[in-house]
Amino acid sequence: NPPPQLTLKGRWLEDLGFNTGQPVIVTVERGRLVIEAELRI
């Protein structure tokens, strides 16, 4: 039985500031998943 997973693909992710291999931060807020690009300062 495979573990739960979510796959997001598409150039639209780059348009929103997500780049291949970039770490992300995932949080749960009242039944919603929030995915943020981790900023490297």
CHARMM-style PDB file with segment names, atoms N, HN, CA, C and O in Angstrom:
ATOM      1  N   ASN     1       0.846  -1.183   0.000  1.00  0.00      PROA
ATOM      2  CA  ASN     1       0.000   0.000   0.000  1.00  0.00      PROA
ATOM      3  C   ASN     1       0.893   1.249   0.000  1.00  0.00      PROA
ATOM      4  O   ASN     1       1.611   1.477   0.974  1.00  0.00      PROA
ATOM      5  N   PRO     2       0.868   2.056  -1.057  1.00  0.00      PROA
ATOM      6  CA  PRO     2       1.769   3.217  -1.126  1.00  0.00      PROA
ATOM      7  C   PRO     2       1.361   4.316  -0.144  1.00  0.00      PROA
ATOM      8  O   PRO     2       0.181   4.465   0.174  1.00  0.00      PROA
ATOM      9  N   PRO     3       2.340   5.080   0.334  1.00  0.00      PROA
ATOM     10  CA  PRO     3       2.028   6.186   1.246  1.00  0.00      PROA
ATOM     11  C   PRO     3       1.315   7.315   0.495  1.00  0.00      PROA
ATOM     12  O   PRO     3       1.442   7.418  -0.725  1.00  0.00      PROA
ATOM     13  N   PRO     4       0.572   8.156   1.207  1.00  0.00      PROA
ATOM     14  CA  PRO     4      -0.084   9.285   0.563  1.00  0.00      PROA
ATOM     15  C   PRO     4       0.949  10.210  -0.072  1.00  0.00      PROA
ATOM     16  O   PRO     4       2.026  10.423   0.485  1.00  0.00      PROA
ATOM     17  N   GLN     5       0.613  10.760  -1.246  1.00  0.00      PROA
ATOM     18  HN  GLN     5      -0.262  10.587  -1.698  1.00  0.00      PROA
ATOM     19  CA  GLN     5       1.512  11.712  -1.891  1.00  0.00      PROA
ATOM     20  C   GLN     5       0.706  12.676  -2.739  1.00  0.00      PROA
ATOM     21  O   GLN     5      -0.407  12.371  -3.167  1.00  0.00      PROA
ATOM     22  N   LEU     6       1.277  13.829  -2.973  1.00  0.00      PROA
ATOM     23  HN  LEU     6       2.182  14.077  -2.626  1.00  0.00      PROA
ATOM     24  CA  LEU     6       0.674  14.850  -3.813  1.00  0.00      PROA
ATOM     25  C   LEU     6       1.738  15.301  -4.798  1.00  0.00      PROA
ATOM     26  O   LEU     6       2.830  15.700  -4.393  1.00  0.00      PROA
ATOM     27  N   THR     7       1.425  15.242  -6.100  1.00  0.00      PROA
ATOM     28  HN  THR     7       0.538  14.918  -6.428  1.00  0.00      PROA
ATOM     29  CA  THR     7       2.375  15.638  -7.132  1.00  0.00      PROA
ATOM     30  C   THR     7       1.825  16.855  -7.867  1.00  0.00      PROA
ATOM     31  O   THR     7       0.695  16.845  -8.353  1.00  0.00      PROA
ATOM     32  N   LEU     8       2.638  17.896  -7.940  1.00  0.00      PROA
ATOM     33  HN  LEU     8       3.557  17.904  -7.545  1.00  0.00      PROA
ATOM     34  CA  LEU     8       2.269  19.103  -8.683  1.00  0.00      PROA
ATOM     35  C   LEU     8       3.257  19.278  -9.817  1.00  0.00      PROA
ATOM     36  O   LEU     8       4.467  19.216  -9.598  1.00  0.00      PROA
ATOM     37  N   LYS     9       2.757  19.497 -11.033  1.00  0.00      PROA
ATOM     38  HN  LYS     9       1.774  19.547 -11.211  1.00  0.00      PROA
ATOM     39  CA  LYS     9       3.618  19.653 -12.200  1.00  0.00      PROA
ATOM     40  C   LYS     9       3.107  20.803 -13.055  1.00  0.00      PROA
ATOM     41  O   LYS     9       1.922  21.136 -13.038  1.00  0.00      PROA
ATOM     42  N   GLY    10       4.016  21.394 -13.794  1.00  0.00      PROA
ATOM     43  HN  GLY    10       4.978  21.123 -13.808  1.00  0.00      PROA
ATOM     44  CA  GLY    10       3.611  22.395 -14.775  1.00  0.00      PROA
ATOM     45  C   GLY    10       4.443  23.658 -14.690  1.00  0.00      PROA
ATOM     46  O   GLY    10       4.978  24.010 -13.639  1.00  0.00      PROA
ATOM     47  N   ARG    11       4.534  24.325 -15.824  1.00  0.00      PROA
ATOM     48  HN  ARG    11       4.100  24.039 -16.678  1.00  0.00      PROA
ATOM     49  CA  ARG    11       5.296  25.584 -15.890  1.00  0.00      PROA
ATOM     50  C   ARG    11       4.663  26.681 -15.040  1.00  0.00      PROA
ATOM     51  O   ARG    11       5.335  27.638 -14.656  1.00  0.00      PROA
ATOM     52  N   TRP    12       3.379  26.544 -14.748  1.00  0.00      PROA
ATOM     53  HN  TRP    12       2.833  25.766 -15.060  1.00  0.00      PROA
ATOM     54  CA  TRP    12       2.715  27.558 -13.942  1.00  0.00      PROA
ATOM     55  C   TRP    12       3.356  27.688 -12.562  1.00  0.00      PROA
ATOM     56  O   TRP    12       3.281  28.747 -11.939  1.00  0.00      PROA
ATOM     57  N   LEU    13       3.989  26.607 -12.081  1.00  0.00      PROA
ATOM     58  HN  LEU    13       4.049  25.746 -12.587  1.00  0.00      PROA
ATOM     59  CA  LEU    13       4.671  26.669 -10.787  1.00  0.00      PROA
ATOM     60  C   LEU    13       5.848  27.637 -10.839  1.00  0.00      PROA
ATOM     61  O   LEU    13       6.084  28.379  -9.886  1.00  0.00      PROA
ATOM     62  N   GLU    14       6.589  27.633 -11.951  1.00  0.00      PROA
ATOM     63  HN  GLU    14       6.398  27.030 -12.725  1.00  0.00      PROA
ATOM     64  CA  GLU    14       7.693  28.588 -12.117  1.00  0.00      PROA
ATOM     65  C   GLU    14       7.164  30.014 -12.122  1.00  0.00      PROA
ATOM     66  O   GLU    14       7.785  30.911 -11.551  1.00  0.00      PROA
ATOM     67  N   ASP    15       6.024  30.227 -12.760  1.00  0.00      PROA
ATOM     68  HN  ASP    15       5.519  29.499 -13.224  1.00  0.00      PROA
ATOM     69  CA  ASP    15       5.421  31.561 -12.802  1.00  0.00      PROA
ATOM     70  C   ASP    15       5.069  32.067 -11.409  1.00  0.00      PROA
ATOM     71  O   ASP    15       5.020  33.273 -11.169  1.00  0.00      PROA
ATOM     72  N   LEU    16       4.825  31.132 -10.492  1.00  0.00      PROA
ATOM     73  HN  LEU    16       4.865  30.152 -10.687  1.00  0.00      PROA
ATOM     74  CA  LEU    16       4.480  31.503  -9.119  1.00  0.00      PROA
ATOM     75  C   LEU    16       5.686  31.530  -8.185  1.00  0.00      PROA
ATOM     76  O   LEU    16       5.533  31.757  -6.985  1.00  0.00      PROA
ATOM     77  N   GLY    17       6.891  31.298  -8.726  1.00  0.00      PROA
ATOM     78  HN  GLY    17       7.015  31.113  -9.701  1.00  0.00      PROA
ATOM     79  CA  GLY    17       8.097  31.398  -7.918  1.00  0.00      PROA
ATOM     80  C   GLY    17       8.642  30.092  -7.382  1.00  0.00      PROA
ATOM     81  O   GLY    17       9.541  30.100  -6.541  1.00  0.00      PROA
ATOM     82  N   PHE    18       8.112  28.955  -7.856  1.00  0.00      PROA
ATOM     83  HN  PHE    18       7.382  28.948  -8.539  1.00  0.00      PROA
ATOM     84  CA  PHE    18       8.611  27.651  -7.426  1.00  0.00      PROA
ATOM     85  C   PHE    18       9.533  27.101  -8.504  1.00  0.00      PROA
ATOM     86  O   PHE    18       9.136  26.981  -9.663  1.00  0.00      PROA
ATOM     87  N   ASN    19      10.757  26.767  -8.128  1.00  0.00      PROA
ATOM     88  HN  ASN    19      11.080  26.864  -7.186  1.00  0.00      PROA
ATOM     89  CA  ASN    19      11.737  26.251  -9.075  1.00  0.00      PROA
ATOM     90  C   ASN    19      12.052  24.792  -8.767  1.00  0.00      PROA
ATOM     91  O   ASN    19      11.927  24.361  -7.621  1.00  0.00      PROA
ATOM     92  N   THR    20      12.457  24.032  -9.775  1.00  0.00      PROA
ATOM     93  HN  THR    20      12.558  24.382 -10.706  1.00  0.00      PROA
ATOM     94  CA  THR    20      12.787  22.624  -9.610  1.00  0.00      PROA
ATOM     95  C   THR    20      13.866  22.455  -8.542  1.00  0.00      PROA
ATOM     96  O   THR    20      14.901  23.120  -8.588  1.00  0.00      PROA
ATOM     97  N   GLY    21      13.621  21.571  -7.591  1.00  0.00      PROA
ATOM     98  HN  GLY    21      12.780  21.031  -7.555  1.00  0.00      PROA
ATOM     99  CA  GLY    21      14.588  21.277  -6.543  1.00  0.00      PROA
ATOM    100  C   GLY    21      14.563  22.240  -5.374  1.00  0.00      PROA
ATOM    101  O   GLY    21      15.260  22.026  -4.383  1.00  0.00      PROA
ATOM    102  N   GLN    22      13.776  23.291  -5.471  1.00  0.00      PROA
ATOM    103  HN  GLN    22      13.209  23.465  -6.277  1.00  0.00      PROA
ATOM    104  CA  GLN    22      13.719  24.286  -4.393  1.00  0.00      PROA
ATOM    105  C   GLN    22      12.929  23.717  -3.210  1.00  0.00      PROA
ATOM    106  O   GLN    22      11.851  23.152  -3.401  1.00  0.00      PROA
ATOM    107  N   PRO    23      13.453  23.860  -1.998  1.00  0.00      PROA
ATOM    108  CA  PRO    23      12.703  23.396  -0.832  1.00  0.00      PROA
ATOM    109  C   PRO    23      11.411  24.198  -0.659  1.00  0.00      PROA
ATOM    110  O   PRO    23      11.344  25.376  -1.010  1.00  0.00      PROA
ATOM    111  N   VAL    24      10.402  23.545  -0.117  1.00  0.00      PROA
ATOM    112  HN  VAL    24      10.457  22.588   0.168  1.00  0.00      PROA
ATOM    113  CA  VAL    24       9.135  24.212   0.171  1.00  0.00      PROA
ATOM    114  C   VAL    24       8.761  23.986   1.628  1.00  0.00      PROA
ATOM    115  O   VAL    24       9.263  23.073   2.283  1.00  0.00      PROA
ATOM    116  N   ILE    25       7.884  24.823   2.110  1.00  0.00      PROA
ATOM    117  HN  ILE    25       7.475  25.565   1.578  1.00  0.00      PROA
ATOM    118  CA  ILE    25       7.334  24.690   3.458  1.00  0.00      PROA
ATOM    119  C   ILE    25       5.854  24.367   3.294  1.00  0.00      PROA
ATOM    120  O   ILE    25       5.129  25.097   2.618  1.00  0.00      PROA
ATOM    121  N   VAL    26       5.403  23.275   3.911  1.00  0.00      PROA
ATOM    122  HN  VAL    26       5.992  22.682   4.460  1.00  0.00      PROA
ATOM    123  CA  VAL    26       4.000  22.877   3.836  1.00  0.00      PROA
ATOM    124  C   VAL    26       3.409  22.964   5.234  1.00  0.00      PROA
ATOM    125  O   VAL    26       3.931  22.370   6.177  1.00  0.00      PROA
ATOM    126  N   THR    27       2.321  23.706   5.361  1.00  0.00      PROA
ATOM    127  HN  THR    27       1.896  24.188   4.595  1.00  0.00      PROA
ATOM    128  CA  THR    27       1.622  23.807   6.641  1.00  0.00      PROA
ATOM    129  C   THR    27       0.147  23.476   6.425  1.00  0.00      PROA
ATOM    130  O   THR    27      -0.366  23.563   5.309  1.00  0.00      PROA
ATOM    131  N   VAL    28      -0.520  23.096   7.506  1.00  0.00      PROA
ATOM    132  HN  VAL    28      -0.104  23.025   8.412  1.00  0.00      PROA
ATOM    133  CA  VAL    28      -1.945  22.783   7.457  1.00  0.00      PROA
ATOM    134  C   VAL    28      -2.681  23.838   8.263  1.00  0.00      PROA
ATOM    135  O   VAL    28      -2.356  24.091   9.423  1.00  0.00      PROA
ATOM    136  N   GLU    29      -3.679  24.452   7.634  1.00  0.00      PROA
ATOM    137  HN  GLU    29      -3.943  24.247   6.692  1.00  0.00      PROA
ATOM    138  CA  GLU    29      -4.478  25.480   8.292  1.00  0.00      PROA
ATOM    139  C   GLU    29      -5.952  25.184   8.058  1.00  0.00      PROA
ATOM    140  O   GLU    29      -6.446  25.335   6.940  1.00  0.00      PROA
ATOM    141  N   ARG    30      -6.653  24.768   9.095  1.00  0.00      PROA
ATOM    142  HN  ARG    30      -6.252  24.645  10.003  1.00  0.00      PROA
ATOM    143  CA  ARG    30      -8.098  24.528   9.026  1.00  0.00      PROA
ATOM    144  C   ARG    30      -8.517  23.733   7.791  1.00  0.00      PROA
ATOM    145  O   ARG    30      -9.370  24.170   7.020  1.00  0.00      PROA
ATOM    146  N   GLY    31      -7.914  22.578   7.616  1.00  0.00      PROA
ATOM    147  HN  GLY    31      -7.221  22.223   8.243  1.00  0.00      PROA
ATOM    148  CA  GLY    31      -8.298  21.703   6.520  1.00  0.00      PROA
ATOM    149  C   GLY    31      -7.750  22.080   5.161  1.00  0.00      PROA
ATOM    150  O   GLY    31      -8.199  21.548   4.146  1.00  0.00      PROA
ATOM    151  N   ARG    32      -6.780  22.996   5.121  1.00  0.00      PROA
ATOM    152  HN  ARG    32      -6.415  23.428   5.946  1.00  0.00      PROA
ATOM    153  CA  ARG    32      -6.175  23.341   3.831  1.00  0.00      PROA
ATOM    154  C   ARG    32      -4.668  23.205   3.932  1.00  0.00      PROA
ATOM    155  O   ARG    32      -4.078  23.451   4.984  1.00  0.00      PROA
ATOM    156  N   LEU    33      -4.053  22.809   2.829  1.00  0.00      PROA
ATOM    157  HN  LEU    33      -4.532  22.609   1.974  1.00  0.00      PROA
ATOM    158  CA  LEU    33      -2.599  22.736   2.741  1.00  0.00      PROA
ATOM    159  C   LEU    33      -2.090  24.042   2.157  1.00  0.00      PROA
ATOM    160  O   LEU    33      -2.612  24.526   1.153  1.00  0.00      PROA
ATOM    161  N   VAL    34      -1.075  24.608   2.786  1.00  0.00      PROA
ATOM    162  HN  VAL    34      -0.651  24.215   3.602  1.00  0.00      PROA
ATOM    163  CA  VAL    34      -0.446  25.832   2.287  1.00  0.00      PROA
ATOM    164  C   VAL    34       0.981  25.476   1.904  1.00  0.00      PROA
ATOM    165  O   VAL    34       1.747  24.986   2.735  1.00  0.00      PROA
ATOM    166  N   ILE    35       1.341  25.720   0.648  1.00  0.00      PROA
ATOM    167  HN  ILE    35       0.719  26.117  -0.027  1.00  0.00      PROA
ATOM    168  CA  ILE    35       2.674  25.400   0.141  1.00  0.00      PROA
ATOM    169  C   ILE    35       3.374  26.702  -0.185  1.00  0.00      PROA
ATOM    170  O   ILE    35       2.903  27.483  -1.011  1.00  0.00      PROA
ATOM    171  N   GLU    36       4.516  26.934   0.476  1.00  0.00      PROA
ATOM    172  HN  GLU    36       4.899  26.300   1.147  1.00  0.00      PROA
ATOM    173  CA  GLU    36       5.278  28.165   0.276  1.00  0.00      PROA
ATOM    174  C   GLU    36       6.688  27.833  -0.189  1.00  0.00      PROA
ATOM    175  O   GLU    36       7.297  26.871   0.278  1.00  0.00      PROA
ATOM    176  N   ALA    37       7.198  28.639  -1.110  1.00  0.00      PROA
ATOM    177  HN  ALA    37       6.703  29.420  -1.489  1.00  0.00      PROA
ATOM    178  CA  ALA    37       8.590  28.490  -1.525  1.00  0.00      PROA
ATOM    179  C   ALA    37       9.472  28.932  -0.362  1.00  0.00      PROA
ATOM    180  O   ALA    37       9.252  29.989   0.229  1.00  0.00      PROA
ATOM    181  N   GLU    38      10.474  28.110  -0.037  1.00  0.00      PROA
ATOM    182  HN  GLU    38      10.653  27.251  -0.517  1.00  0.00      PROA
ATOM    183  CA  GLU    38      11.404  28.480   1.030  1.00  0.00      PROA
ATOM    184  C   GLU    38      12.389  29.492   0.461  1.00  0.00      PROA
ATOM    185  O   GLU    38      13.095  29.207  -0.507  1.00  0.00      PROA
ATOM    186  N   LEU    39      12.433  30.659   1.058  1.00  0.00      PROA
ATOM    187  HN  LEU    39      11.860  30.891   1.844  1.00  0.00      PROA
ATOM    188  CA  LEU    39      13.311  31.720   0.572  1.00  0.00      PROA
ATOM    189  C   LEU    39      14.710  31.528   1.122  1.00  0.00      PROA
ATOM    190  O   LEU    39      14.898  31.324   2.322  1.00  0.00      PROA
ATOM    191  N   ARG    40      15.677  31.596   0.245  1.00  0.00      PROA
ATOM    192  HN  ARG    40      15.524  31.762  -0.729  1.00  0.00      PROA
ATOM    193  CA  ARG    40      17.085  31.487   0.659  1.00  0.00      PROA
ATOM    194  C   ARG    40      17.660  32.886   0.714  1.00  0.00      PROA
ATOM    195  O   ARG    40      17.851  33.538  -0.312  1.00  0.00      PROA
ATOM    196  N   ILE    41      17.929  33.334   1.917  1.00  0.00      PROA
ATOM    197  HN  ILE    41      17.774  32.805   2.751  1.00  0.00      PROA
ATOM    198  CA  ILE    41      18.441  34.703   2.107  1.00  0.00      PROA
ATOM    199  C   ILE    41      19.940  34.690   2.279  1.00  0.00      PROA
ATOM    200  OT1 ILE    41      20.551  35.745   2.450  1.00  0.00      PROA
TER     201      ILE     41
END
